[in-house]
Amino acid sequence: MSKYEVNEMYDAHAEGELHLPSLLTHLGERSLYDAVSQCSRCGYCETVCPTYMLTGREPISARGRNQLVRMTMEGKARGAASESLDTCLLCGACSEACFAKVPTADIVLEGRRAALGPAPRLIPVLLSRLMLDRPGLFGFLLKLGALARRTGLPRLAGKLGFFRMLGLGPLEKAELEAPSMPLTFLSEKLAADPELSAGTDDEPRAWAYFAPCGPNYLFTGVGEATVALLKRFLGRGVFFHNSCCGLLAYNYGDIRHARDFARRNIEKYEALRERLGGVKIVGDCSSCTAFMKTYEQLFTAEPEWRPRAAAFAAAVRDAIEAIPPSAMTHAPKETLAEAGRITYHDSCRACHGQGIRTEPREALKTLAGKRFTELPESDWCCGGAGAYSFTQPEMSDKILRRKTANIASVRADTVAVGATSCLLQINAGLKRDYPSARAVHYTQLVEKLTRPVAELRAPTAGNAALIRPPAK
């Protein structure tokens, strides 16, 4: 059987638009079968795969997943790959360790899409469709939920077991771990900032802030800190007025929705570029920025959109790489005293997905000096991984406990992170396992540490209680 016949057999259940036509790999553009066939089963990936290291089970290692997808494509393992694919964190550590850079995360996602067929998961599809077609309604429903949480009824329902009886265990977990949702979203605040409006002024701008869903709907202080940093170090910029990047749809819903989100953002970028020049798009969730840097892969079969997506991707910057460490100096003593001992957790899609490792460390070492300490296994996933902590709670908890143990081993008070799922996950673990420490977003920490001394007694919105004194 030829590889072409294998591919045809593999996705015969659905229209081609439900899959990626090809993968953009380290070795060039490849079909799915060619990409998965690059895995030589050498085992280097197993030394960095969190799920394998915790369990020692071959089917839930990176090479095990690759081989199960290949065997499924060849008709040798139909229906046997569900656990293997569903437990993957999509962290990308395996690809970074692999000599051929086999794109295991993309291969796993293609396997999941094949298993789901033309009927992807209902809730992610509904959320994506709301955000695409009815963003106003989506925002209204979120605010309604925020008000409902303030009544205490959802927490009471969880204690009475209603969520479990209805099969909605993840909602109970979200209710317990998620912080209070704001009634004013970040996009609403930034839209009202005259400094971030292009208006009729067509002068070049250095940056356009892209508000990921986490900072926009939940952690508004993160976005405010990022914008303050960009203004402070990079000069004038604008608010992108973006749609969702499409990562939710790409990972859990319908890939067609991911393309729709991408097209909207690409069109907005092109309009900005036409008016303001070669503006850089800066986002402050590493998962989202890593995904946007791969937009071209969504359009390999669309000649009109592919170069436009590539141009957009080339303009994307993660907030943790956008601010040059060379622009920083040692932070004021009083601010450092509040932060205590500082360490840094590498969000997976920052280090493995984008290769960003040195910039945040250089910045924190410059700012904090001896107060900065390296975190053992800093580039190991924390178990958040988007919705992983809800879909795979047992495995996620094992991974999280290893992360909090490492944080405790260096007696850290402040853990800087670059992705909002890490922020949620690590703080939930620290609250339980090591409550004297707290995770904060990298830009919130750096904004506080670089704020002029005269402003320290007047914190910016969302940052007043950012850093607390370390426990005695």
FIDREN-141092 format. One record per residue (C-alpha): residue in one letter; residue number from 1; x, y, z. Coordinates in nm, 3 decimals, padded with zeros to 5 digits, always signed. Layout:
FIDREN-141092
{'a'; NUM; {X; Y; Z}} ...
//
This chain:
FIDREN-141092
{'m'; 1; {+00.000; +00.000; +00.000}} {'s'; 2; {+00.148; +00.338; -00.098}} {'k'; 3; {+00.164; +00.630; +00.142}} {'y'; 4; {-00.090; +00.811; -00.073}} {'e'; 5; {-00.337; +00.525; -00.042}} {'v'; 6; {-00.275; +00.522; +00.332}} {'n'; 7; {-00.354; +00.893; +00.363}} {'e'; 8; {-00.668; +00.852; +00.152}} {'m'; 9; {-00.780; +00.564; +00.371}} {'y'; 10; {-00.707; +00.760; +00.689}} {'d'; 11; {-00.926; +01.061; +00.619}} {'a'; 12; {-01.187; +00.904; +00.392}} {'h'; 13; {-01.438; +00.949; +00.675}} {'a'; 14; {-01.438; +01.329; +00.641}} {'e'; 15; {-01.383; +01.615; +00.405}} {'g'; 16; {-01.021; +01.716; +00.364}} {'e'; 17; {-01.092; +02.054; +00.523}} {'l'; 18; {-01.127; +01.880; +00.858}} {'h'; 19; {-00.754; +01.800; +00.849}} {'l'; 20; {-00.429; +01.976; +00.774}} {'p'; 21; {-00.340; +01.893; +00.412}} {'s'; 22; {+00.028; +01.882; +00.506}} {'l'; 23; {+00.259; +01.961; +00.797}} {'l'; 24; {+00.539; +02.218; +00.790}} {'t'; 25; {+00.816; +02.021; +00.959}} {'h'; 26; {+01.185; +02.074; +01.032}} {'l'; 27; {+01.259; +01.862; +00.725}} {'g'; 28; {+01.024; +02.055; +00.499}} {'e'; 29; {+00.659; +02.024; +00.402}} {'r'; 30; {+00.539; +01.668; +00.452}} {'s'; 31; {+00.221; +01.465; +00.438}} {'l'; 32; {+00.103; +01.329; +00.771}} {'y'; 33; {+00.227; +00.981; +00.685}} {'d'; 34; {+00.569; +01.110; +00.580}} {'a'; 35; {+00.595; +01.318; +00.897}} {'v'; 36; {+00.507; +01.033; +01.131}} {'s'; 37; {+00.739; +00.799; +00.940}} {'q'; 38; {+01.035; +01.020; +01.034}} {'c'; 39; {+01.013; +00.878; +01.387}} {'s'; 40; {+01.294; +00.620; +01.414}} {'r'; 41; {+01.183; +00.506; +01.763}} {'c'; 42; {+01.525; +00.599; +01.905}} {'g'; 43; {+01.378; +00.689; +02.245}} {'y'; 44; {+01.536; +01.030; +02.305}} {'c'; 45; {+01.185; +01.174; +02.338}} {'e'; 46; {+01.106; +00.944; +02.629}} {'t'; 47; {+01.360; +01.121; +02.850}} {'v'; 48; {+01.159; +01.445; +02.829}} {'c'; 49; {+00.801; +01.321; +02.790}} {'p'; 50; {+00.624; +01.394; +03.123}} {'t'; 51; {+00.353; +01.132; +03.080}} {'y'; 52; {+00.607; +00.859; +03.002}} {'m'; 53; {+00.845; +00.961; +03.281}} {'l'; 54; {+00.563; +00.943; +03.534}} {'t'; 55; {+00.418; +00.613; +03.417}} {'g'; 56; {+00.688; +00.426; +03.222}} {'r'; 57; {+00.417; +00.319; +02.974}} {'e'; 58; {+00.526; +00.301; +02.611}} {'p'; 59; {+00.182; +00.381; +02.458}} {'i'; 60; {+00.178; +00.718; +02.629}} {'s'; 61; {+00.528; +00.818; +02.528}} {'a'; 62; {+00.594; +01.040; +02.228}} {'r'; 63; {+00.733; +00.758; +02.012}} {'g'; 64; {+00.448; +00.533; +02.123}} {'r'; 65; {+00.195; +00.790; +02.007}} {'n'; 66; {+00.370; +00.835; +01.674}} {'q'; 67; {+00.376; +00.462; +01.612}} {'l'; 68; {+00.011; +00.417; +01.705}} {'v'; 69; {-00.091; +00.690; +01.460}} {'r'; 70; {+00.120; +00.529; +01.189}} {'m'; 71; {-00.021; +00.184; +01.263}} {'t'; 72; {-00.374; +00.325; +01.257}} {'m'; 73; {-00.306; +00.480; +00.917}} {'e'; 74; {-00.184; +00.142; +00.793}} {'g'; 75; {-00.492; -00.035; +00.929}} {'k'; 76; {-00.301; -00.221; +01.198}} {'a'; 77; {-00.434; -00.058; +01.517}} {'r'; 78; {-00.782; +00.073; +01.455}} {'g'; 79; {-00.951; +00.196; +01.772}} {'a'; 80; {-00.645; +00.130; +01.990}} {'a'; 81; {-00.500; +00.480; +02.011}} {'s'; 82; {-00.760; +00.669; +02.214}} {'e'; 83; {-00.583; +00.674; +02.553}} {'s'; 84; {-00.248; +00.734; +02.390}} {'l'; 85; {-00.365; +01.043; +02.201}} {'d'; 86; {-00.593; +01.187; +02.469}} {'t'; 87; {-00.321; +01.187; +02.736}} {'c'; 88; {-00.071; +01.384; +02.527}} {'l'; 89; {+00.002; +01.729; +02.674}} {'l'; 90; {+00.093; +01.874; +02.331}} {'c'; 91; {+00.388; +02.034; +02.513}} {'g'; 92; {+00.637; +01.980; +02.230}} {'a'; 93; {+00.925; +01.870; +02.454}} {'c'; 94; {+00.962; +01.554; +02.247}} {'s'; 95; {+01.004; +01.746; +01.920}} {'e'; 96; {+01.274; +01.965; +02.070}} {'a'; 97; {+01.467; +01.657; +02.189}} {'c'; 98; {+01.421; +01.472; +01.858}} {'f'; 99; {+01.702; +01.490; +01.601}} {'a'; 100; {+01.447; +01.492; +01.318}} {'k'; 101; {+01.216; +01.731; +01.508}} {'v'; 102; {+00.918; +01.500; +01.445}} {'p'; 103; {+00.608; +01.721; +01.508}} {'t'; 104; {+00.442; +01.484; +01.754}} {'a'; 105; {+00.189; +01.741; +01.882}} {'d'; 106; {+00.055; +01.806; +01.530}} {'i'; 107; {+00.050; +01.433; +01.458}} {'v'; 108; {-00.145; +01.368; +01.779}} {'l'; 109; {-00.398; +01.638; +01.689}} {'e'; 110; {-00.447; +01.489; +01.344}} {'g'; 111; {-00.507; +01.154; +01.512}} {'r'; 112; {-00.766; +01.309; +01.743}} {'r'; 113; {-00.943; +01.475; +01.449}} {'a'; 114; {-00.955; +01.144; +01.267}} {'a'; 115; {-01.106; +00.977; +01.573}} {'l'; 116; {-01.370; +01.250; +01.612}} {'g'; 117; {-01.458; +01.252; +01.243}} {'p'; 118; {-01.691; +01.520; +01.110}} {'a'; 119; {-01.851; +01.578; +01.455}} {'p'; 120; {-01.591; +01.748; +01.679}} {'r'; 121; {-01.645; +01.805; +02.051}} {'l'; 122; {-01.967; +01.992; +02.108}} {'i'; 123; {-01.870; +02.247; +02.377}} {'p'; 124; {-01.551; +02.378; +02.205}} {'v'; 125; {-01.743; +02.404; +01.876}} {'l'; 126; {-02.023; +02.603; +02.042}} {'l'; 127; {-01.776; +02.834; +02.216}} {'s'; 128; {-01.584; +02.889; +01.893}} {'r'; 129; {-01.900; +02.960; +01.698}} {'l'; 130; {-02.017; +03.210; +01.960}} {'m'; 131; {-01.684; +03.391; +01.960}} {'l'; 132; {-01.684; +03.399; +01.581}} {'d'; 133; {-02.042; +03.498; +01.504}} {'r'; 134; {-02.179; +03.646; +01.827}} {'p'; 135; {-01.887; +03.789; +02.028}} {'g'; 136; {-02.123; +04.033; +02.204}} {'l'; 137; {-02.346; +03.749; +02.321}} {'f'; 138; {-02.042; +03.547; +02.426}} {'g'; 139; {-01.918; +03.835; +02.640}} {'f'; 140; {-02.264; +03.887; +02.790}} {'l'; 141; {-02.287; +03.521; +02.889}} {'l'; 142; {-01.945; +03.537; +03.054}} {'k'; 143; {-02.046; +03.841; +03.257}} {'l'; 144; {-02.368; +03.668; +03.351}} {'g'; 145; {-02.161; +03.376; +03.474}} {'a'; 146; {-01.936; +03.611; +03.668}} {'l'; 147; {-02.238; +03.760; +03.844}} {'a'; 148; {-02.374; +03.413; +03.917}} {'r'; 149; {-02.043; +03.313; +04.077}} {'r'; 150; {-02.062; +03.613; +04.307}} {'t'; 151; {-02.390; +03.483; +04.449}} {'g'; 152; {-02.212; +03.168; +04.563}} {'l'; 153; {-02.471; +02.939; +04.401}} {'p'; 154; {-02.226; +02.757; +04.168}} {'r'; 155; {-02.000; +02.674; +04.463}} {'l'; 156; {-02.300; +02.549; +04.660}} {'a'; 157; {-02.407; +02.337; +04.362}} {'g'; 158; {-02.059; +02.186; +04.352}} {'k'; 159; {-02.064; +02.100; +04.722}} {'l'; 160; {-02.403; +01.936; +04.680}} {'g'; 161; {-02.270; +01.723; +04.395}} {'f'; 162; {-02.495; +01.862; +04.120}} {'f'; 163; {-02.207; +01.901; +03.871}} {'r'; 164; {-02.098; +01.539; +03.920}} {'m'; 165; {-02.456; +01.412; +03.887}} {'l'; 166; {-02.488; +01.596; +03.555}} {'g'; 167; {-02.150; +01.468; +03.432}} {'l'; 168; {-02.002; +01.819; +03.448}} {'g'; 169; {-01.704; +01.751; +03.674}} {'p'; 170; {-01.476; +01.994; +03.483}} {'l'; 171; {-01.715; +02.280; +03.564}} {'e'; 172; {-01.686; +02.202; +03.933}} {'k'; 173; {-01.307; +02.207; +03.904}} {'a'; 174; {-01.322; +02.540; +03.720}} {'e'; 175; {-01.548; +02.687; +03.985}} {'l'; 176; {-01.303; +02.588; +04.259}} {'e'; 177; {-00.980; +02.697; +04.088}} {'a'; 178; {-01.058; +02.987; +03.857}} {'p'; 179; {-01.021; +03.340; +03.997}} {'s'; 180; {-01.310; +03.582; +04.000}} {'m'; 181; {-01.404; +03.692; +03.651}} {'p'; 182; {-01.406; +04.066; +03.575}} {'l'; 183; {-01.719; +04.250; +03.470}} {'t'; 184; {-01.515; +04.474; +03.240}} {'f'; 185; {-01.302; +04.288; +02.986}} {'l'; 186; {-00.951; +04.392; +02.890}} {'s'; 187; {-01.059; +04.471; +02.533}} {'e'; 188; {-01.314; +04.719; +02.668}} {'k'; 189; {-01.050; +04.893; +02.879}} {'l'; 190; {-00.796; +04.914; +02.599}} {'a'; 191; {-01.051; +05.033; +02.345}} {'a'; 192; {-01.111; +05.333; +02.572}} {'d'; 193; {-00.740; +05.423; +02.589}} {'p'; 194; {-00.676; +05.711; +02.344}} {'e'; 195; {-00.304; +05.630; +02.336}} {'l'; 196; {-00.384; +05.292; +02.179}} {'s'; 197; {-00.607; +05.424; +01.903}} {'a'; 198; {-00.467; +05.474; +01.553}} {'g'; 199; {-00.735; +05.737; +01.484}} {'t'; 200; {-00.642; +05.948; +01.183}} {'d'; 201; {-00.274; +05.937; +01.274}} {'d'; 202; {-00.093; +05.720; +01.020}} {'e'; 203; {+00.253; +05.750; +01.174}} {'p'; 204; {+00.441; +05.417; +01.207}} {'r'; 205; {+00.390; +05.231; +01.533}} {'a'; 206; {+00.625; +04.981; +01.693}} {'w'; 207; {+00.366; +04.735; +01.814}} {'a'; 208; {+00.004; +04.626; +01.816}} {'y'; 209; {-00.117; +04.452; +02.132}} {'f'; 210; {-00.307; +04.127; +02.069}} {'a'; 211; {-00.533; +04.036; +02.364}} {'p'; 212; {-00.548; +03.656; +02.406}} {'c'; 213; {-00.866; +03.515; +02.559}} {'g'; 214; {-00.705; +03.448; +02.899}} {'p'; 215; {-00.595; +03.808; +02.963}} {'n'; 216; {-00.903; +03.946; +02.790}} {'y'; 217; {-01.169; +03.756; +02.980}} {'l'; 218; {-00.999; +03.649; +03.303}} {'f'; 219; {-00.658; +03.801; +03.383}} {'t'; 220; {-00.710; +04.161; +03.275}} {'g'; 221; {-00.419; +04.276; +03.494}} {'v'; 222; {-00.182; +04.073; +03.275}} {'g'; 223; {-00.281; +04.265; +02.963}} {'e'; 224; {-00.266; +04.600; +03.141}} {'a'; 225; {+00.086; +04.522; +03.263}} {'t'; 226; {+00.194; +04.412; +02.915}} {'v'; 227; {+00.065; +04.731; +02.755}} {'a'; 228; {+00.234; +04.942; +03.023}} {'l'; 229; {+00.565; +04.764; +02.952}} {'l'; 230; {+00.531; +04.807; +02.577}} {'k'; 231; {+00.463; +05.178; +02.617}} {'r'; 232; {+00.754; +05.214; +02.858}} {'f'; 233; {+01.017; +05.035; +02.650}} {'l'; 234; {+00.898; +05.028; +02.287}} {'g'; 235; {+00.717; +05.358; +02.245}} {'r'; 236; {+00.384; +05.418; +02.071}} {'g'; 237; {+00.154; +05.131; +01.982}} {'v'; 238; {-00.206; +05.039; +01.912}} {'f'; 239; {-00.463; +04.789; +02.032}} {'f'; 240; {-00.519; +04.519; +01.771}} {'h'; 241; {-00.895; +04.475; +01.837}} {'n'; 242; {-00.844; +04.107; +01.762}} {'s'; 243; {-01.061; +03.801; +01.748}} {'c'; 244; {-00.962; +03.482; +01.935}} {'c'; 245; {-00.643; +03.337; +01.783}} {'g'; 246; {-00.827; +03.010; +01.710}} {'l'; 247; {-00.625; +02.780; +01.936}} {'l'; 248; {-00.931; +02.647; +02.119}} {'a'; 249; {-01.088; +02.541; +01.792}} {'y'; 250; {-00.759; +02.401; +01.663}} {'n'; 251; {-00.698; +02.183; +01.968}} {'y'; 252; {-01.049; +02.081; +02.069}} {'g'; 253; {-01.305; +02.190; +01.813}} {'d'; 254; {-01.327; +02.223; +01.439}} {'i'; 255; {-01.019; +02.320; +01.239}} {'r'; 256; {-01.243; +02.514; +01.003}} {'h'; 257; {-01.322; +02.754; +01.288}} {'a'; 258; {-00.950; +02.793; +01.355}} {'r'; 259; {-00.903; +02.902; +00.994}} {'d'; 260; {-01.192; +03.148; +01.023}} {'f'; 261; {-01.035; +03.309; +01.329}} {'a'; 262; {-00.698; +03.322; +01.153}} {'r'; 263; {-00.844; +03.490; +00.845}} {'r'; 264; {-01.006; +03.763; +01.054}} {'n'; 265; {-00.684; +03.838; +01.238}} {'i'; 266; {-00.479; +03.833; +00.919}} {'e'; 267; {-00.713; +04.082; +00.754}} {'k'; 268; {-00.691; +04.315; +01.054}} {'y'; 269; {-00.312; +04.292; +01.050}} {'e'; 270; {-00.299; +04.374; +00.680}} {'a'; 271; {-00.516; +04.682; +00.735}} {'l'; 272; {-00.289; +04.798; +01.019}} {'r'; 273; {+00.026; +04.733; +00.819}} {'e'; 274; {-00.112; +04.934; +00.529}} {'r'; 275; {-00.165; +05.235; +00.756}} {'l'; 276; {+00.108; +05.208; +01.018}} {'g'; 277; {+00.396; +05.023; +00.855}} {'g'; 278; {+00.571; +04.706; +00.974}} {'v'; 279; {+00.401; +04.687; +01.311}} {'k'; 280; {+00.477; +04.384; +01.533}} {'i'; 281; {+00.191; +04.189; +01.690}} {'v'; 282; {+00.259; +04.128; +02.059}} {'g'; 283; {+00.057; +03.880; +02.267}} {'d'; 284; {+00.104; +03.778; +02.630}} {'c'; 285; {-00.003; +03.413; +02.635}} {'s'; 286; {+00.272; +03.190; +02.500}} {'s'; 287; {+00.025; +02.923; +02.387}} {'c'; 288; {-00.156; +03.174; +02.166}} {'t'; 289; {+00.153; +03.343; +02.024}} {'a'; 290; {+00.310; +03.005; +01.944}} {'f'; 291; {-00.004; +02.905; +01.757}} {'m'; 292; {-00.021; +03.231; +01.563}} {'k'; 293; {+00.339; +03.180; +01.454}} {'t'; 294; {+00.218; +02.860; +01.280}} {'y'; 295; {-00.076; +03.017; +01.092}} {'e'; 296; {+00.083; +02.928; +00.757}} {'q'; 297; {+00.030; +02.559; +00.831}} {'l'; 298; {-00.346; +02.614; +00.834}} {'f'; 299; {-00.340; +02.728; +00.471}} {'t'; 300; {-00.093; +02.503; +00.289}} {'a'; 301; {-00.366; +02.412; +00.037}} {'e'; 302; {-00.486; +02.772; -00.013}} {'p'; 303; {-00.246; +02.966; -00.241}} {'e'; 304; {-00.423; +03.296; -00.178}} {'w'; 305; {-00.405; +03.278; +00.200}} {'r'; 306; {-00.078; +03.095; +00.258}} {'p'; 307; {+00.161; +03.389; +00.195}} {'r'; 308; {-00.067; +03.623; +00.387}} {'a'; 309; {-00.065; +03.383; +00.684}} {'a'; 310; {+00.314; +03.353; +00.663}} {'a'; 311; {+00.350; +03.733; +00.670}} {'f'; 312; {+00.122; +03.754; +00.973}} {'a'; 313; {+00.313; +03.479; +01.154}} {'a'; 314; {+00.644; +03.654; +01.090}} {'a'; 315; {+00.513; +03.966; +01.264}} {'v'; 316; {+00.405; +03.788; +01.585}} {'r'; 317; {+00.608; +03.833; +01.903}} {'d'; 318; {+00.560; +03.683; +02.248}} {'a'; 319; {+00.558; +03.947; +02.520}} {'i'; 320; {+00.838; +03.764; +02.701}} {'e'; 321; {+01.067; +03.816; +02.401}} {'a'; 322; {+00.941; +04.157; +02.290}} {'i'; 323; {+01.100; +04.366; +02.567}} {'p'; 324; {+01.481; +04.360; +02.531}} {'p'; 325; {+01.660; +04.261; +02.854}} {'s'; 326; {+01.933; +04.513; +02.767}} {'a'; 327; {+01.684; +04.794; +02.833}} {'m'; 328; {+01.646; +04.695; +03.200}} {'t'; 329; {+01.843; +04.777; +03.512}} {'h'; 330; {+01.847; +04.638; +03.866}} {'a'; 331; {+01.507; +04.676; +04.032}} {'p'; 332; {+01.452; +04.894; +04.341}} {'k'; 333; {+01.528; +04.719; +04.670}} {'e'; 334; {+01.183; +04.774; +04.815}} {'t'; 335; {+01.015; +04.608; +04.514}} {'l'; 336; {+01.256; +04.315; +04.524}} {'a'; 337; {+01.187; +04.271; +04.895}} {'e'; 338; {+00.819; +04.228; +04.816}} {'a'; 339; {+00.891; +03.974; +04.544}} {'g'; 340; {+01.122; +03.764; +04.761}} {'r'; 341; {+01.308; +03.481; +04.591}} {'i'; 342; {+01.215; +03.473; +04.221}} {'t'; 343; {+01.220; +03.178; +03.983}} {'y'; 344; {+01.098; +03.119; +03.628}} {'h'; 345; {+00.880; +02.843; +03.484}} {'d'; 346; {+00.919; +02.788; +03.109}} {'s'; 347; {+00.572; +02.770; +02.958}} {'c'; 348; {+00.582; +02.483; +02.710}} {'r'; 349; {+00.479; +02.682; +02.407}} {'a'; 350; {+00.740; +02.946; +02.488}} {'c'; 351; {+01.044; +02.720; +02.522}} {'h'; 352; {+00.950; +02.421; +02.308}} {'g'; 353; {+00.714; +02.593; +02.067}} {'q'; 354; {+00.904; +02.919; +02.011}} {'g'; 355; {+01.254; +02.853; +02.140}} {'i'; 356; {+01.229; +03.139; +02.392}} {'r'; 357; {+01.456; +03.064; +02.686}} {'t'; 358; {+01.730; +03.324; +02.724}} {'e'; 359; {+01.534; +03.653; +02.708}} {'p'; 360; {+01.321; +03.611; +03.024}} {'r'; 361; {+01.614; +03.474; +03.222}} {'e'; 362; {+01.846; +03.756; +03.122}} {'a'; 363; {+01.579; +04.009; +03.215}} {'l'; 364; {+01.505; +03.854; +03.554}} {'k'; 365; {+01.874; +03.814; +03.637}} {'t'; 366; {+01.932; +04.180; +03.553}} {'l'; 367; {+01.632; +04.294; +03.755}} {'a'; 368; {+01.660; +04.061; +04.054}} {'g'; 369; {+02.029; +03.974; +04.075}} {'k'; 370; {+02.092; +03.714; +04.345}} {'r'; 371; {+01.722; +03.696; +04.424}} {'f'; 372; {+01.670; +03.503; +04.101}} {'t'; 373; {+01.719; +03.127; +04.116}} {'e'; 374; {+01.682; +02.861; +03.847}} {'l'; 375; {+01.394; +02.617; +03.881}} {'p'; 376; {+01.475; +02.245; +03.847}} {'e'; 377; {+01.295; +02.097; +03.546}} {'s'; 378; {+01.179; +02.447; +03.458}} {'d'; 379; {+01.083; +02.339; +03.106}} {'w'; 380; {+00.866; +02.049; +03.222}} {'c'; 381; {+00.495; +02.103; +03.166}} {'c'; 382; {+00.297; +02.201; +03.475}} {'g'; 383; {-00.002; +01.990; +03.364}} {'g'; 384; {-00.225; +02.285; +03.271}} {'a'; 385; {-00.189; +02.253; +02.894}} {'g'; 386; {-00.506; +02.439; +02.802}} {'a'; 387; {-00.797; +02.222; +02.911}} {'y'; 388; {-00.580; +01.920; +03.000}} {'s'; 389; {-00.628; +01.965; +03.374}} {'f'; 390; {-01.003; +01.925; +03.316}} {'t'; 391; {-00.994; +01.642; +03.059}} {'q'; 392; {-00.717; +01.440; +03.228}} {'p'; 393; {-00.734; +01.542; +03.597}} {'e'; 394; {-00.540; +01.247; +03.742}} {'m'; 395; {-00.242; +01.275; +03.509}} {'s'; 396; {-00.249; +01.653; +03.533}} {'d'; 397; {-00.234; +01.638; +03.913}} {'k'; 398; {+00.068; +01.406; +03.910}} {'i'; 399; {+00.253; +01.643; +03.678}} {'l'; 400; {+00.152; +01.944; +03.888}} {'r'; 401; {+00.276; +01.787; +04.213}} {'r'; 402; {+00.619; +01.738; +04.054}} {'k'; 403; {+00.620; +02.106; +03.954}} {'t'; 404; {+00.521; +02.236; +04.298}} {'a'; 405; {+00.782; +02.009; +04.462}} {'n'; 406; {+01.049; +02.168; +04.243}} {'i'; 407; {+00.927; +02.516; +04.334}} {'a'; 408; {+00.943; +02.426; +04.703}} {'s'; 409; {+01.293; +02.282; +04.659}} {'v'; 410; {+01.432; +02.629; +04.573}} {'r'; 411; {+01.215; +02.801; +04.836}} {'a'; 412; {+01.071; +03.038; +04.576}} {'d'; 413; {+00.829; +03.313; +04.673}} {'t'; 414; {+00.741; +03.432; +04.321}} {'v'; 415; {+00.717; +03.210; +04.012}} {'a'; 416; {+00.709; +03.396; +03.681}} {'v'; 417; {+00.516; +03.226; +03.397}} {'g'; 418; {+00.429; +03.323; +03.041}} {'a'; 419; {+00.095; +03.149; +02.973}} {'t'; 420; {-00.240; +03.193; +03.143}} {'s'; 421; {-00.308; +02.819; +03.170}} {'c'; 422; {+00.021; +02.791; +03.364}} {'l'; 423; {-00.092; +03.077; +03.585}} {'l'; 424; {-00.415; +02.895; +03.673}} {'q'; 425; {-00.256; +02.554; +03.716}} {'i'; 426; {+00.051; +02.645; +03.919}} {'n'; 427; {-00.138; +02.875; +04.154}} {'a'; 428; {-00.391; +02.598; +04.218}} {'g'; 429; {-00.106; +02.361; +04.305}} {'l'; 430; {+00.080; +02.614; +04.520}} {'k'; 431; {-00.234; +02.696; +04.716}} {'r'; 432; {-00.254; +02.330; +04.811}} {'d'; 433; {+00.112; +02.224; +04.832}} {'y'; 434; {+00.325; +02.532; +04.900}} {'p'; 435; {+00.111; +02.834; +04.993}} {'s'; 436; {+00.402; +03.066; +05.073}} {'a'; 437; {+00.471; +03.102; +04.697}} {'r'; 438; {+00.264; +03.254; +04.421}} {'a'; 439; {+00.275; +03.239; +04.041}} {'v'; 440; {+00.249; +03.567; +03.851}} {'h'; 441; {+00.263; +03.643; +03.482}} {'y'; 442; {+00.608; +03.746; +03.359}} {'t'; 443; {+00.487; +04.085; +03.232}} {'q'; 444; {+00.315; +04.167; +03.561}} {'l'; 445; {+00.634; +04.092; +03.752}} {'v'; 446; {+00.860; +04.281; +03.512}} {'e'; 447; {+00.622; +04.579; +03.498}} {'k'; 448; {+00.635; +04.605; +03.877}} {'l'; 449; {+01.014; +04.561; +03.890}} {'t'; 450; {+01.077; +04.824; +03.621}} {'r'; 451; {+00.826; +05.080; +03.744}} {'p'; 452; {+00.988; +05.411; +03.843}} {'v'; 453; {+01.027; +05.442; +04.220}} {'a'; 454; {+00.798; +05.745; +04.227}} {'e'; 455; {+00.514; +05.533; +04.091}} {'l'; 456; {+00.554; +05.239; +04.325}} {'r'; 457; {+00.314; +05.388; +04.577}} {'a'; 458; {+00.049; +05.424; +04.306}} {'p'; 459; {+00.018; +05.077; +04.146}} {'t'; 460; {-00.152; +05.040; +03.810}} {'a'; 461; {-00.499; +04.886; +03.788}} {'g'; 462; {-00.493; +04.512; +03.836}} {'n'; 463; {-00.148; +04.513; +03.996}} {'a'; 464; {-00.208; +04.662; +04.341}} {'a'; 465; {-00.196; +04.320; +04.510}} {'l'; 466; {+00.029; +04.156; +04.254}} {'i'; 467; {+00.324; +04.073; +04.475}} {'r'; 468; {+00.290; +04.007; +04.842}} {'p'; 469; {+00.567; +03.994; +05.099}} {'p'; 470; {+00.711; +03.643; +05.139}} {'a'; 471; {+00.581; +03.446; +05.434}} {'k'; 472; {+00.788; +03.476; +05.748}} 
//
